């Protein structure tokens, strides 16, 4: 985890998983499709938070406010960061040291992504309206893509190293084949405000999040919008977006994290952060008894192929949640 504290904090996921007795069930069989439950909430599932407080196993001082982190899928000790000064770094977390620094962006960077199909590639984007492609074996960028609006997010396809999706402040989502950058593979239009995040479902579908209060699913083969998701609130902040198989999670400006199934346009489950952090578990506490929401959810990330979700809010609170029927 990272943020305005100018630190990268590392937690031991296995310790957290043991603490909440996660079974790591795959999410394919969580709930049958069908009618909502009769409780009146409109949701057929719920999130169960961990009740223990965990401390980081390592803290790495970085000197600048961090906007994004991305793990290397092959070299497990390497993580990339982007920051408010426009600098991209690759860190060795075992040593707590930066092993590569890239300084070509002219303004703040919002996004960095290490390619899962080729772990030597990185993509970064920021307020200078560019996406830069880097190689960990080279000192300078190998490619620059220019856009009409600030770049909020750039994301490689999970299994195709040449495919890159980009979300920009001019309301657009664009997909490029990096071998032929003169013309994008697809340009998706439909959002009414800035596109803050893009994520892939497989190699042919893209999920985008916008400050127009919606998510959209796009077909990269024909450029069509397949579904619009709504139910969360997002009008100005970066609230996070994560995808795992058929499940989508996003934050909201009502201090709540929401989960969608890719084929359902309304949320399946939600969890609202308590107004004040509780250092110990209170069995009498219910979310209905909480005060009106304060802050917003700023980040969310599924543990791959499980019903476990890591999420954080603007107050610096981090929660490990398990989605249950």
N, C-alpha and C positions, 0 to 999 in steps of 0.2 A: 504494500500500500504506500501511496505517496500523496503529496499535496502541497498546500501553502506553507507547511512547516519546514520546508527545504530539507526534508529527510526522506529516505526510502526505508520503510520498516518491513522486516521479513518475519512472517509467522510460520510455525510448523503446522501444516495442514493436517498431518496425521494425529497430532495431539488434539486438535479441535474436533476432528472426526470421532476420535475415541470418546471425547467428552460428551457428545450428544448421541453416541451409539448409532451412528449412521449405518444403514444396511447397504448403501450404494445400489439400491434398486434402480434399474433402468426405468426411464420415464415412459416407455412405450405402453405400459399396462397400468398406469396410475389410475385413470378413470375411464369408464366406457363413455362413448359419446351418447348424449341423450338429454333428458330434461334436467334443468337445474334442480337443486334441492328445495325443500319446502320451508327452509328456515327464513326466507325472505331477504337474504343478503344478496341474492343474485350470483353467488359464487358456489362452485361445487367442490372446492378444495380450500385449504388454508395453509399458512406457513407456520411452522413451529420453530421458534428461535432457540439457540443455545442459551443456557442459563448461567454459564460460567464466564468469568472475566479472564482474558488471555493477554499475555505480554509478548512483545516481539522477541525473537531469538537473536536478532541483529538489527542495528540501526546504522544506516550509511548516510552521513551528512553529504549533501550535494551542492549547497550554496545558492541554488535558485529554486523558485517555485516550480514544482513539477506539474505538468499538464496531462501526461499520459505515460504508461508503462507497457512493455510488451516482452514476454518471455521468449527466449529461443527454445523451440520445441525439441531440438536435438542436443544442444549443449546446455544442459539443465541449469548450469551455474551462471549463465549469461542472460542479462536482461537489458533492454534498451529503454531510454527515457527521452522525453522531449520536455522543454522548459520554456518559461516566459521570456527568456533572453534569446530564443531561437536556436539553441544549441541541442544537438542530438548526441547522446552518449551511449556506449555499450559498456556495461559494468560486469565485472566478475564478482558475484556476491560472496563467494568464499573468501576472497581477499579484501572485499570492500573497496575496490579501486576501479576507476574508469580505464578500460583497455583500448578504447577508441573514441575519439571526439571529432564530430563533424560540425563546422561552423560556417555555413554558407547562407542560411536563411537570414533575411534582412529584418524580419520582425518576429514576434512571438509565434511559437509553434504550438499547435493544439493536438497533434496526432503523430504517433509513430507506430509502425507495425513491422514485426519481423516475419518474413515469409515462412510459412510452415512447409511449403513444397521445396524451397531452396533456402536453407538457414543462413546463407551468406548474404541474402538480400534484405534490405530495409526500405521502407517508404515513410516519408514524413511530409506533413503539410501544415501551413500556417497562415498568418495574416498578411504575408507578402504575396498571396494568391498563387503560390506555386506548390507543386508536389515534387519532391526530390527523391530519386532512387539512389541508394547507396549500396556499396559492397564492402563487407568487413575486411576485404583484402586490399582495398584501395583507399587512398587518403582523401579523394575528392568524389563528388557525386558523379554518377555515370549517366544520369539523365535528369532533365527538368521538364515538367509539364506545367503550362501556364493556364490560368483560369480567369474568368471575369469577376469572380467574387472571392472573398477570403475562404481558404480551405479549412473546413472543420474536421474532416476525417478522411483517411485513406486506408483501405483494407485489401490485402491480397486474398484471392480465392484460396480455399483450403488445400486444393490438390493441383492447381494449375498456377505455376509460378509466374506466368506472363499476364494473368488477368488481375486487374486492379480496379476496385470501385472507389469513387471519390464523391464526397458530399460537400457542397459549397453553400456560401451565404446567399447566393443568388437563386436559391430555391431548387437547385438542380442536383441530380444524381447522374454520374457519368461512369461508364465502364470502358477501360482501355485494354487492348492487347499491347503489351509493351514492346512487341516486335514490330508493330505498325502503328505508331502514335500519331500519324498525320490526321487520321479520322477515328473517332471513338467507335467502339463496337456498338454501344447503345448510349443514348441520352434520354433520361427519364424525366418527364415533367408532370407536375400534378400537385406537389406541395405548394403551399401559399406563403411559407416563410422559410427561414434558413434551415438547411439540412445539417443536423448536428452529428449524426452517426450513420454509418453504413455497416452492415454485417452480411455475411453469406450464409444461406442454407444450401449446403451442397455447392456445386460449381455453376449452377444455372439460375439460382434464385437469390435475390438481394432484398434484405430488410433495411429500410431507411427510417430514421427518426427525425422529426422536425419540430420547431417551436410553434407549429400550427396545431398542436395538441393531437397529432396523429402519428401512427406508424403506417408504412406502406410496404407491400410485398410486390416485387417486380420480377418479371420473367425476362432473363437476359437473352433468351433465344429470339423473342419477338418484340421486346420493348414494352409489353403491356403491363398495366397495374392489375394484379390479380386480386388484391384485397386491401381494404383500408381498416386499420385497427384504431379504436378510440375507447376512452374510459378513464385514462390518466389525464393529468394536467401538466402541460409544458408550453410556456409562452415566452420564456427568456433565458432559462438556465440550461447548462449541460447536465442532464439527469441520468445518463448512462443507458446502455443498450447491450444486451447479451443474447446469444442464440446457442442452443444445444439441441441437435436433432430437430424435433418438431416444436420445440418450446422457445418462447421469446420472453425475456424479462426487460422491464424498463422502469426507471424511476419516475417520480412525479413531484410537482411543486406543492402537494399537500402532505409532504413528508412520508409518502407511502411508496412501496415497491409493488409493481403489478406483474403478473404472469399471464401470458396469452398462449393458447395453442395456435399453431400457424394457420389452422383452418377455421378459427373462431374469431370474429371481429371484436368481441368484447372480452374483458379479462376473465380468467378462470379462477385466479386466487390473488390475494393481496396481503401485505403486512404493513402496518403503520408504525413508525418509530414512536416510542414514548416521548412526551414533551421534555422530560428530564431523564437522564440516564439513571438506571437503577443498579447500584453496585451488587445487590444481592437479589435473588429470586424471591418475589412476593407472590405466593399462591393465590392471594385474594385479588391481584391486579387483573383487570381486563381492559382491552383497548377502548371499550365503550365508556369506561370511567375516566379516560384520559382527557386532558385539556385540548383546546383547539390546536391544530398542528402548527409547529414552529420549525422553520427551515425547510429544506427540500432534500430528496434523495439525489446524490451526486454521482454514484457509480454502482454498477451491478455486474456480477459475473457468475455464470454457472460453472460448477465443476463438471467437466466433460462427461456426458452420457449418464448423469445421475440426477436426482431430484434435490441436490444440495446447491444452495445459492449463497454467494458472498455479496453483501451490499453495504454501502456506507452513505452517510448523509452529510450535510453541510456543517453540522455541529461537531464533526470528527468522530462520530459513533460508528463502529463497524459491527455488523451482525452476520452470523452464520445461520442460515435458515434451511429448514428441511420442509419441502412441500409434501403434504400428506392429504389423502382423500377426506 
